[in-house]
Each structure stands twice: as structure tokens, then as C-alpha cells.
Amino acid sequence: MAAEKIEKALVEAKDKLSQLGIEEQLVSEIEWCLGSYAHDQNAEGLYVKGAEAYTALEKFKKTNARKVSKKLLDDLEKAIKSK
């Protein structure tokens, strides 16, 4: 259940990072981790990249408050902590 939450939240975070055009390397790493998780069901990398995505989105939100929703950050944070 927790792995499903982080997977869903990470997909949403990846989409937002792509939409904003920031952290292209992180987006690539998230895509790789999602593919890896689909193959081996080991969610450890999802939590690591989820934390990195959270930090990147939170930093971006400080200067562009309306472009990153509080709900996205809250969902991502809850998913990371559900580990």
C-alpha cells in the first residue's frame, strides 16, 4: 500500500517537474526508478527520488508560489513518510 502511494505521488511530481521545465536530470532518474520498480517491486529508489523531488518542488515554490500546489507537496511528503 505504501509503495503504491509513493509511486502515484512520484508520477505526479515527475509530471510537474517536466511541466515546469526544471530538474531534467531528476526527471530522468525518476523515470528510471519507476521502470525499475515496475520490474522488481523494490520501492527504495522511489523514496529516495521522492525526497529529492519534494526538495526541488519546495524550492521552486518559494519563488513561484502558484505554480506548485500545496496538495502535490503534501501528498508527496505523506507518501515519503509512509515508508
Secondary structure, 3 states (H helix, E strand, C coil): CHHHHHHHHHHHHHHHHHHHCCCHHHHHHHHHHHHHHHHHCCCHHHHHHHHHHHHHHHHHHHHCHHHCCHHHHHHHHHHHHCC
